Amino acid sequence: MERITSFCIDHNVLTPGIYFNRVDGNVFTYDLRFKAPNKGDYLHTASMHTVEHLFATVVRNSPYKDKVVYFGPMGCRTGFYLLLFDTPDVNDAKKIVTECVEKCLLLDTIPGSKKIECGNYRSHNLKNAKEELTKYLAILKG
C-alpha cells in the first residue's frame, strides 16, 4: 500500500506550530501541532477532547464557518487537524486559528458535553484544555 501523506512528514523535526499538510481539490489540511512528536509530552485525552469541543464549536460559529470542513484530534495526541475550503495560505489559516483559540479561552463551559450530546461526556477537563490552548496561543504569537 502507498504511504499516506501524514506518514511522509519527518516527525523527528516537527515542533509545535501550524503547518500546511496537504491539499485535496479545494480542501486544505493544516496540522495544529501542540506538542513535539515523540518527546514523551502528549495531550491528555480529557483535555484534548475538551479542546476539540471548544475549538470545533468556536470555529463553526465564527466568520470563517463556511470555510470549515473538519476539525479533530490527531491519534498521536500531539495536536489537531483543521481542514478548510479554499485557504491555501498558512498565514490565513494561522489568523483563523489564533482568533478562535482566543475565543476558546473566554468560554467557561464545554459545548456539547452533556450525555445526550457526547459519546464520552465524562472525559473532559476544561482547566487543562485552557492551559494547553494558552501554551499554543503563545506559540502562534511567538
Buried (B, 14 or more C-beta within 10 A) or exposed (E): EEEEEBEEBEEEEBEBBBBBBBEEEEBBBBBBBBBBBEEEEBBBBBBBBBBBBBBBBBBBEBEBEEBBBEBEBBEBBBBBBBBBEEBEEBEBBBBBBBBBBBBBBEBEEBBBBEEEEBEEBEBBBBEBBBEBBEEBBEBBEE
